[in-house]
Amino acid sequence: MAVTIDPARVEAHLMALAQFGADGGTGVRRAVYTPEWVAAQAQVAAWYAAAGLAVRRDSVGNLWGRLDGTDGGGDVIASGSHIDTQLPGGRYDGALGVIAGLLAIQSLREQYGRPKRTLEAVSLCEEESSRFPAANFWGSRAINGMVAPDEPETMRDFDGGTMAAAMRAVGLDPTRVPDAGRTDIETFLELHIEQGPLLELAGLDVGIVNAITSLRHFVVKIAGRSDHAGAVPMDLRRDPMAGAAEIISGVIANALAMGRPAVTTVGRIEVLPNYPSIVPESVAITVDARHPDPDAERELLARHEALFRAVAARRTLDISWHTTADHAPAVCDPGLVRLLEASAAARGIPTMTMHSGAGHDSQNMATRSKVAMIFVQSKDGRSHTPAEFTSIAHATEGITVLAEALHRLAY
């Protein structure tokens, strides 16, 4: 007998979770530790309990649902993702992975009883960094002992509030962040929407991830001299906006020149002063650079930093940059990758093996656990937008692969 996943359950859970922080049409606005997020986590906790799982919230707000194995202990096999969103995001990014972990374990329990090895579903917190720009996978970092002691008090959201204050507001003690640490998770499997177009272009519903890209965020500040927009000749200006424009086009050209899968994005810009008739005094931009290969990542970053220096020198500008996020590439466990491939094949689900161009909590989990990921197709490659969409049929196929793999690992 093969484990079966009910598509109606998948759809009902997705639509129900999307109501927490619903933002017109298909949008969802659900930042960590907000009332919408707290209510959504409470709903997931209720689902865990109804599925027969023991429910626990850890010291940073990660939510766990545990199905004890008959072997009486040992290492844990866990599956899940996150429910925080971009502002606004869509219904599927993160949320589908949380629902997948729940429904895979629930279906296994209903159809096969207790496993030999302990299974846990998890809903992680603040993966998106949409409220705290420097949080960077806050929940999974806490699990793996990667949060510095001073971070809760020094980390600030876009409005200037501290992580510590936000935690206290929802009943969490920021001095107890280390208590979230775990060393007993032997295997972590995460299902996620692809967030890109490759599966759709290949005509496939499901992908098996063998590597997760690096992620380096720079904040680059270019300083010049504020002047009158009409009275100062072009050749006498120290215009940081002109420097920023050259850097923006240059870093994108660097990634294009290296070819796939190198990517670079400039997604945020701040201008001071921000007026139409003034040459700015300074411009700050974010540069997001990624590559799944460590050597190629170093080359991409070196090209970017050389460009920063060259543009500033030629235009007589002052330039500085600092890193706000730095996640190394993560290679998925080869044995788990083969297991997922075999699980899909056993269920007659065609797949392709691919890297992830987006960062995921699995990167942090890989520091202490064996990890692998399952991707399901994203319509038109869309994500981080209310327009993201994954069909229930594709989602169900992905959860079927996950459940098959968990059965092979735990039963």
C-alpha positions in Angstrom: 0.0 0.0 0.0 1.3 3.4 -1.0 0.6 6.5 1.2 -2.0 8.7 -0.3 -2.3 12.5 0.1 -5.8 14.0 -0.1 -5.8 17.0 -2.5 -8.9 18.4 -0.8 -7.0 18.6 2.5 -4.1 20.4 0.8 -6.4 23.0 -0.7 -8.4 23.5 2.5 -5.3 24.0 4.6 -3.7 26.4 2.1 -6.8 28.5 1.8 -7.4 28.6 5.6 -3.9 29.7 6.4 -4.0 32.4 3.7 -6.8 34.1 5.6 -4.4 35.1 8.4 -3.0 38.4 7.1 -5.0 38.3 3.8 -4.1 41.4 1.8 -6.7 41.8 -1.0 -7.2 39.1 -3.6 -4.4 36.6 -3.3 -1.9 38.6 -1.2 -0.8 37.7 2.3 1.0 40.1 4.7 2.2 38.2 7.7 5.4 39.4 9.4 6.9 37.5 12.3 5.5 38.2 15.8 2.6 40.3 14.4 -0.9 39.5 15.5 -1.5 37.9 12.0 1.5 35.6 12.5 0.6 34.7 16.0 -2.9 33.7 14.9 -1.6 31.7 12.0 0.8 29.8 14.3 -2.1 29.1 16.6 -4.0 27.6 13.7 -1.0 25.4 12.8 -0.8 24.3 16.4 -4.4 23.3 16.3 -3.8 21.3 13.1 -0.8 19.6 14.7 -2.9 18.6 17.8 -5.8 17.4 15.6 -3.3 15.2 13.7 -2.3 13.5 16.9 1.0 15.2 17.3 2.4 16.6 20.5 2.7 20.3 20.2 5.5 22.5 21.5 6.6 26.1 21.0 10.3 26.8 21.5 12.0 29.9 22.9 12.0 31.9 19.6 8.5 30.8 18.5 9.2 27.9 16.2 6.3 25.5 16.4 6.9 21.7 16.6 4.5 18.8 16.2 6.0 15.5 17.3 5.0 11.9 16.5 7.1 9.6 18.7 8.6 6.5 17.2 8.4 3.1 18.7 12.2 2.7 19.0 11.9 4.8 22.2 14.3 7.6 21.3 17.1 8.4 18.9 17.5 11.1 16.3 14.6 12.9 14.8 13.4 13.2 11.2 11.8 16.6 10.7 10.0 18.4 7.9 8.6 21.9 7.6 9.2 25.5 6.4 7.9 28.9 7.5 4.7 30.9 7.5 6.0 34.5 7.6 5.7 36.3 4.2 7.0 39.2 2.2 4.9 42.4 2.6 2.9 41.4 0.8 3.7 38.0 -0.4 1.5 35.2 -1.7 -0.2 32.1 -0.3 2.4 29.4 -1.1 5.9 30.6 -0.3 6.8 28.8 3.0 3.2 28.0 3.9 3.0 25.1 1.5 6.1 23.5 3.2 4.6 23.8 6.6 1.4 22.2 5.4 3.3 19.5 3.5 5.2 18.5 6.7 1.9 18.3 8.6 -0.1 16.4 6.0 2.7 14.0 5.2 3.1 13.0 8.8 -0.6 13.0 9.5 -1.3 10.8 6.5 1.4 8.4 7.5 0.1 8.1 11.0 -3.5 7.5 9.8 -2.5 4.9 7.2 0.5 3.2 8.8 0.3 4.0 12.6 3.3 5.0 14.6 6.7 5.1 12.9 9.8 3.3 14.2 11.7 6.6 14.2 10.4 9.9 15.6 8.9 12.3 13.1 8.4 16.1 13.7 6.6 18.8 11.7 7.9 22.3 12.2 6.7 25.9 11.4 9.7 28.1 11.6 9.8 31.8 12.2 11.2 34.9 10.3 12.7 33.2 7.2 11.9 36.1 4.9 13.5 38.9 7.0 10.5 41.0 5.9 10.2 42.7 9.3 13.8 42.5 10.5 16.2 42.9 7.6 19.1 41.4 9.4 17.2 38.4 10.9 18.1 36.0 8.1 16.4 32.7 8.9 16.0 33.6 12.6 14.2 30.5 13.6 16.5 28.0 12.0 19.6 29.9 13.1 18.3 29.7 16.7 17.8 25.9 16.3 21.4 25.5 15.1 23.1 27.8 17.7 23.8 30.6 15.2 22.3 33.6 17.0 24.8 35.9 18.7 24.0 36.8 22.4 23.5 40.5 21.6 21.3 40.1 18.5 17.9 40.3 20.2 18.8 43.7 21.6 20.8 45.1 18.6 18.7 43.8 15.7 16.1 46.4 14.6 13.1 46.2 12.3 12.4 48.8 9.6 10.7 51.0 12.2 13.6 50.9 14.6 12.1 48.5 17.1 14.3 45.7 18.5 13.9 42.0 18.1 13.8 41.7 21.9 10.8 44.0 22.2 9.0 42.2 19.5 9.6 38.8 21.2 8.5 40.1 24.6 5.3 41.5 23.0 4.2 37.9 22.1 5.3 36.3 25.4 8.8 35.2 24.4 11.9 35.8 26.6 14.8 37.1 24.4 17.4 35.9 27.0 16.3 32.3 26.3 17.1 32.2 22.6 19.8 29.6 23.1 17.1 27.2 24.6 15.8 26.7 21.0 19.0 24.9 20.1 18.8 21.2 19.1 21.3 18.6 18.2 18.9 15.6 17.8 17.6 16.4 14.3 19.3 13.9 12.1 17.4 14.6 8.9 15.5 17.7 7.7 13.4 17.6 4.5 11.8 20.8 3.2 9.2 21.1 0.5 9.0 24.5 -1.1 7.6 26.2 -4.3 10.4 26.6 -6.8 10.1 30.4 -7.0 11.6 30.2 -10.5 10.6 29.0 -14.0 12.8 26.0 -14.6 10.3 23.2 -13.7 7.6 24.9 -15.8 9.9 25.3 -18.8 10.9 21.6 -18.5 7.2 20.5 -18.3 7.7 18.9 -14.9 5.8 19.3 -11.7 8.4 18.3 -9.1 12.1 18.9 -8.7 14.7 17.4 -6.3 17.2 19.9 -4.9 20.8 18.9 -4.7 22.4 22.3 -3.7 21.2 25.6 -2.2 22.7 28.9 -3.4 24.9 31.2 -1.4 23.4 34.5 -0.4 25.4 37.7 0.2 23.7 41.0 0.9 25.7 44.2 0.7 24.6 47.6 1.6 26.7 49.9 -0.5 26.9 53.7 0.4 28.2 56.1 -2.3 28.9 59.6 -1.0 29.6 62.7 -3.2 28.6 66.3 -2.9 25.1 67.9 -2.9 24.8 70.6 -5.5 22.3 72.7 -7.5 20.9 70.6 -10.4 21.1 73.4 -12.9 24.1 75.6 -11.9 26.9 73.1 -11.5 28.5 71.8 -14.7 28.4 68.1 -15.3 32.2 67.7 -15.4 32.6 69.4 -11.9 30.1 67.3 -10.1 30.7 64.5 -7.6 27.3 62.8 -8.2 26.7 59.7 -6.2 23.5 58.9 -8.2 25.6 58.6 -11.4 28.0 56.3 -9.5 25.1 54.2 -8.2 23.6 53.9 -11.7 26.9 52.6 -13.0 27.3 50.2 -10.2 23.8 48.9 -10.6 24.2 48.2 -14.3 27.7 46.8 -13.6 26.9 44.2 -11.0 24.0 43.0 -13.2 26.5 42.8 -16.1 28.9 40.8 -14.0 26.3 38.1 -13.3 25.3 38.0 -16.9 28.9 37.6 -18.0 29.4 34.6 -15.7 26.2 33.0 -16.9 23.7 30.8 -15.1 23.3 30.2 -12.3 25.1 33.4 -11.1 22.5 36.1 -10.2 22.7 39.6 -8.7 19.9 41.9 -7.8 19.7 45.5 -6.7 16.4 45.7 -4.9 16.5 48.8 -2.6 17.8 52.3 -3.0 17.9 55.3 -0.6 18.7 58.8 -1.8 19.7 61.8 0.4 18.3 64.3 -0.2 15.6 62.8 -2.4 14.5 65.9 -4.4 14.3 66.4 -8.2 16.4 69.6 -8.4 19.3 68.6 -6.1 22.4 66.5 -6.9 22.3 64.0 -4.0 24.7 64.0 -1.2 24.6 60.2 -0.9 23.0 57.1 -2.3 22.7 53.7 -0.6 21.8 50.5 -2.5 21.4 46.9 -1.6 23.3 44.3 -3.7 22.1 40.7 -3.5 24.6 38.2 -5.0 24.1 34.4 -5.2 25.8 31.3 -6.6 25.5 27.7 -5.5 29.2 26.9 -6.3 31.7 28.2 -3.6 34.5 29.0 -6.1 32.2 30.8 -8.5 30.6 32.7 -5.7 34.0 34.0 -4.7 34.7 35.1 -8.2 31.3 36.9 -8.5 31.9 38.7 -5.2 35.4 39.7 -6.2 34.1 41.2 -9.5 31.5 43.2 -7.6 33.9 44.6 -5.1 36.4 45.5 -7.8 33.6 47.4 -9.6 32.7 49.3 -6.5 36.3 50.6 -6.1 36.8 51.4 -9.8 33.6 53.5 -10.1 34.3 55.4 -6.9 37.9 56.2 -8.0 36.9 57.3 -11.5 34.1 59.6 -10.3 35.9 60.9 -7.2 33.3 59.5 -4.8 33.6 58.0 -1.3 32.3 54.5 -1.1 31.9 51.9 1.6 29.9 48.7 2.0 29.0 46.3 4.7 27.5 42.8 4.7 24.1 42.3 6.2 23.6 38.7 5.3 26.2 36.0 4.3 25.1 32.4 3.8 27.4 29.9 2.3 26.2 27.5 -0.4 24.7 24.3 1.1 25.1 20.9 -0.7 22.2 18.6 0.0 23.0 15.1 1.4 23.6 12.9 -1.6 21.9 9.9 0.0 18.8 11.9 0.7 18.8 13.3 -2.8 18.9 9.7 -4.2 16.1 8.7 -1.7 13.8 11.5 -2.9 14.6 10.6 -6.6 13.7 7.0 -5.8 10.6 8.0 -3.9 9.3 10.0 -6.8 10.1 7.3 -9.3 8.3 4.7 -7.2 5.1 6.9 -7.4 5.5 7.5 -11.1 6.3 11.2 -10.7 8.8 12.5 -13.2 11.4 14.9 -11.7 14.5 16.9 -12.5 17.5 17.3 -10.1 18.3 21.0 -9.7 19.9 23.6 -7.5 17.9 26.2 -5.5 18.5 29.8 -6.5 16.7 31.1 -3.4 17.9 30.8 0.2 16.1 28.5 2.6 16.1 27.4 6.2 17.6 24.1 5.0 20.9 26.0 4.6 21.1 26.5 8.3 19.7 23.1 9.2 22.6 21.6 7.1 25.1 22.8 9.7 23.9 20.0 12.0 21.6 17.8 10.0 21.4 15.9 6.7 19.1 18.0 4.4 17.4 17.8 1.1 14.5 19.7 -0.6 11.6 19.1 -2.8 10.4 21.8 -5.2 7.0 22.0 -6.8 6.3 24.1 -9.9 5.6 27.9 -9.6 3.3 29.2 -12.3 5.3 31.6 -14.5 8.2 31.3 -12.0 6.5 33.9 -9.8 7.2 34.2 -6.0 7.5 36.9 -3.4 4.3 38.4 -4.9 0.6 38.0 -4.5 0.7 36.6 -8.0 2.5 33.5 -7.0 0.6 30.3 -7.7 1.1 26.6 -7.4 -1.7 24.2 -8.4 -3.2 21.8 -5.9 -2.2 18.9 -8.2 1.4 19.9 -8.2 1.4 20.5 -4.5 -0.1 17.1 -3.9 2.5 15.4 -6.0 5.3 17.1 -4.0 3.7 16.1 -0.7 3.3 12.5 -2.0 7.1 12.4 -2.7 7.8 13.8 0.8 5.5 11.3 2.5 7.0 8.4 0.5 10.5 9.5 1.6 9.4 9.9 5.2 7.9 6.4 5.1 11.1 4.9 3.8 13.2 6.7 6.5 10.9 6.2 9.5 8.9 3.0 8.9 
